[in-house]
Amino acid sequence: DIAFVLPQAKEFQSPVQLTAHATGTHDRLVLHNINLDSDDGLHIRANGQVHGMAHSPEWFADISQFEVSHAMLDKVARQAHLQLPPQLEHLGDINYTGDIGGSARDYAVKGHLTSDVGQVDLVAALKDNHLTGRVATDGFDLRRLLDEERLGEIATSIDLDGRLPFGKDMSLYAKGNIDRLDFNGHTYNNISIDGFYDQASFDGAVGIDDPYGKVELNGQ
């Protein structure tokens, strides 16, 4: 029962089982065989470590399972008095495997994300609000994710470099290929993107080499 130190947890009535093996010093902590299970739909299997604890902590985790149900996300959001973004609602149950680590201002992730709308391979780094990374998927249901009937599945590999809107405007450079995109009842193939997105505008090049036609667009 952790409600005495975290009052928000008093509404979580389901038992949580946590086991781990820990070793370390005053400056370094190593955790092996972390196993966490909750009847509310949270399951974690991982190994991790924290070093530099006495001055500038850095942490790393090798996650073989991070599974969280939509019901658990919704419960956590309610207790924190937050509204889940619609896109996160549409993801449903989420499972992540891979590596994640960081420090006070830097974060990095490399892994595989599975949800009710598809699977994505992620490689990303965030320093302050500067984001770099790559997103790749063989099939992701944009219609369900964005609640847009004209869209369907997308298969793509895109490199990203930009700034996240932590009190500032978002800007993002994207370069890559969309192997397949369902839109308005048609499937388009071989779409290339190389451009800069800033709020509501896109400045760059988009090319389509598809049986429906070949198109090249440049500009804003």
C-alpha positions as CSV (number, residue, x, y, z in Angstrom):
1,D,0.0,0.0,0.0
2,I,1.7,3.2,-1.2
3,A,-1.2,5.5,-0.7
4,F,0.4,7.0,2.4
5,V,3.2,8.5,0.2
6,L,1.1,8.8,-3.0
7,P,-2.4,9.8,-2.1
8,Q,-3.5,9.6,-5.8
9,A,-2.9,5.8,-5.6
10,K,-5.7,5.2,-3.1
11,E,-8.2,4.6,-5.9
12,F,-6.1,1.7,-7.2
13,Q,-7.6,-1.3,-5.4
14,S,-6.1,-4.1,-7.4
15,P,-3.0,-5.8,-6.0
16,V,0.4,-5.1,-7.6
17,Q,3.1,-7.7,-7.5
18,L,6.7,-6.4,-7.8
19,T,9.9,-8.4,-7.6
20,A,13.5,-7.5,-8.5
21,H,17.1,-8.2,-7.6
22,A,19.2,-5.1,-6.7
23,T,22.9,-4.5,-6.3
24,G,24.9,-1.3,-6.1
25,T,26.9,1.3,-4.4
26,H,26.2,4.9,-3.2
27,D,26.6,6.0,-6.8
28,R,25.3,3.1,-8.9
29,L,22.2,0.9,-8.7
30,V,21.7,-2.2,-10.9
31,L,18.3,-3.9,-11.1
32,H,17.9,-7.4,-12.5
33,N,14.8,-9.4,-13.3
34,I,12.3,-6.6,-12.6
35,N,8.8,-8.1,-12.7
36,L,5.7,-6.0,-12.1
37,D,2.1,-7.2,-12.6
38,S,-1.2,-5.6,-11.9
39,D,-4.7,-6.9,-12.3
40,D,-5.6,-3.6,-13.9
41,G,-3.5,-4.3,-16.9
42,L,0.1,-3.4,-16.3
43,H,2.9,-5.9,-16.9
44,I,6.6,-5.1,-16.9
45,R,9.7,-7.3,-17.5
46,A,13.0,-5.5,-17.5
47,N,16.5,-5.0,-16.4
48,G,18.0,-1.6,-15.6
49,Q,20.6,0.5,-14.0
50,V,21.2,4.0,-12.6
51,H,24.6,5.5,-12.3
52,G,26.0,8.9,-11.3
53,M,23.4,9.0,-8.5
54,A,25.5,11.2,-6.4
55,H,25.8,14.0,-8.9
56,S,24.2,13.7,-12.4
57,P,22.1,10.5,-12.6
58,E,21.8,8.6,-15.8
59,W,19.5,5.6,-16.3
60,F,19.0,2.8,-18.8
61,A,16.4,0.0,-19.1
62,D,16.3,-3.1,-21.3
63,I,12.6,-3.8,-21.5
64,S,11.4,-7.2,-22.7
65,Q,7.8,-6.4,-21.9
66,F,6.0,-3.1,-21.1
67,E,2.3,-3.9,-21.5
68,V,-0.4,-1.4,-20.5
69,S,-4.1,-1.7,-21.1
70,H,-6.3,1.2,-22.2
71,A,-8.2,0.7,-19.0
72,M,-5.1,1.3,-16.9
73,L,-4.1,4.4,-19.0
74,D,-7.6,5.8,-18.5
75,K,-7.5,5.2,-14.8
76,V,-4.1,6.9,-14.4
77,A,-5.3,9.9,-16.4
78,R,-8.4,10.3,-14.3
79,Q,-6.4,10.2,-11.1
80,A,-4.0,12.8,-12.4
81,H,-7.0,14.9,-13.6
82,L,-5.8,14.7,-17.2
83,Q,-7.7,14.0,-20.4
84,L,-6.1,11.4,-22.7
85,P,-5.4,12.8,-26.2
86,P,-7.9,11.1,-28.7
87,Q,-5.0,9.5,-30.6
88,L,-3.8,7.8,-27.4
89,E,-7.3,6.7,-26.7
90,H,-7.5,5.1,-30.1
91,L,-4.2,3.1,-29.6
92,G,-6.0,0.8,-27.2
93,D,-3.7,-1.7,-25.4
94,I,0.0,-0.9,-25.8
95,N,3.0,-3.2,-25.7
96,Y,6.6,-2.0,-26.0
97,T,9.9,-3.9,-26.2
98,G,13.3,-2.4,-26.5
99,D,15.7,0.0,-24.8
100,I,15.1,3.3,-23.1
101,G,17.4,5.6,-21.2
102,G,18.3,9.1,-20.4
103,S,19.4,11.8,-17.9
104,A,17.9,15.0,-16.7
105,R,17.7,16.6,-20.1
106,D,18.4,13.8,-22.6
107,Y,16.3,10.7,-23.5
108,A,16.7,8.0,-26.1
109,V,14.5,5.1,-27.1
110,K,14.9,2.2,-29.6
111,G,12.3,-0.5,-29.8
112,H,9.1,-1.9,-31.1
113,L,5.6,-0.7,-30.3
114,T,2.5,-2.7,-30.8
115,S,-1.0,-1.4,-30.4
116,D,-4.6,-2.0,-31.5
117,V,-4.0,0.1,-34.6
118,G,-0.7,-1.5,-35.7
119,Q,3.0,-1.9,-35.1
120,V,5.9,0.6,-35.3
121,D,9.6,0.5,-35.0
122,L,11.0,3.5,-33.2
123,V,14.4,5.1,-32.9
124,A,14.4,8.5,-31.3
125,A,16.4,10.9,-29.2
126,L,15.2,13.9,-27.3
127,K,17.6,16.6,-25.9
128,D,15.7,19.5,-24.3
129,N,13.0,19.9,-27.0
130,H,15.1,18.8,-30.0
131,L,13.9,15.5,-31.4
132,T,15.6,13.3,-33.9
133,G,14.6,9.8,-35.0
134,R,13.1,7.3,-37.4
135,V,9.6,5.8,-37.5
136,A,9.0,2.7,-39.6
137,T,5.9,0.5,-40.0
138,D,4.6,-2.2,-42.3
139,G,1.0,-1.3,-41.6
140,F,-0.6,1.3,-39.3
141,D,-4.3,2.1,-39.3
142,L,-4.5,5.9,-39.7
143,R,-8.3,5.8,-40.0
144,R,-8.7,4.5,-36.5
145,L,-5.8,6.5,-35.0
146,L,-7.0,9.9,-36.4
147,D,-10.7,9.1,-36.7
148,E,-10.6,10.1,-40.4
149,E,-12.8,8.0,-42.7
150,R,-10.9,9.0,-45.8
151,L,-7.7,7.4,-44.5
152,G,-6.7,3.7,-44.2
153,E,-3.4,2.0,-43.6
154,I,0.0,3.4,-44.0
155,A,3.3,1.7,-44.5
156,T,6.3,4.0,-44.3
157,S,9.9,4.7,-43.1
158,I,10.5,8.4,-42.2
159,D,13.4,10.2,-40.7
160,L,12.5,13.1,-38.4
161,D,14.4,16.1,-37.0
162,G,12.7,18.9,-35.3
163,R,11.6,20.8,-32.2
164,L,8.7,19.8,-29.9
165,P,6.3,22.5,-28.7
166,F,7.4,22.8,-25.0
167,G,6.1,26.4,-24.8
168,K,7.2,27.0,-28.4
169,D,5.9,26.3,-31.9
170,M,6.5,22.9,-33.3
171,S,8.8,22.5,-36.3
172,L,9.7,19.2,-38.0
173,Y,11.9,18.1,-40.9
174,A,10.8,14.8,-42.5
175,K,12.4,12.7,-45.1
176,G,11.5,9.3,-46.3
177,N,9.2,7.1,-48.3
178,I,5.6,6.1,-47.9
179,D,5.5,2.6,-49.5
180,R,1.7,2.5,-49.2
181,L,-1.1,4.9,-48.2
182,D,-4.8,4.3,-48.4
183,F,-6.8,7.4,-49.1
184,N,-10.3,8.0,-50.2
185,G,-10.8,4.4,-51.3
186,H,-7.5,4.2,-53.3
187,T,-4.1,2.8,-52.4
188,Y,-1.2,4.9,-53.4
189,N,2.4,3.6,-53.6
190,N,5.9,5.0,-53.7
191,I,5.4,8.4,-52.2
192,S,8.6,10.3,-51.3
193,I,8.7,13.2,-48.8
194,D,11.5,15.7,-48.2
195,G,10.4,18.8,-46.4
196,F,9.9,21.0,-43.4
197,Y,6.7,21.2,-41.5
198,D,6.0,24.3,-39.3
199,Q,2.6,24.4,-37.6
200,A,0.1,24.5,-40.5
201,S,2.5,24.7,-43.5
202,F,4.8,22.4,-45.4
203,D,7.8,23.5,-47.4
204,G,9.5,20.9,-49.5
205,A,9.1,18.2,-52.1
206,V,6.5,15.4,-52.4
207,G,6.7,12.8,-55.2
208,I,4.3,10.0,-56.2
209,D,5.3,7.2,-58.6
210,D,2.2,5.1,-58.7
211,P,0.0,3.3,-61.3
212,Y,-2.6,6.1,-60.7
213,G,-0.1,8.6,-61.9
214,K,3.2,10.3,-61.4
215,V,3.3,13.6,-59.5
216,E,6.1,15.9,-58.3
217,L,5.4,18.8,-56.1
218,N,7.9,21.4,-54.8
219,G,7.3,24.5,-52.8
220,Q,5.2,25.6,-49.9
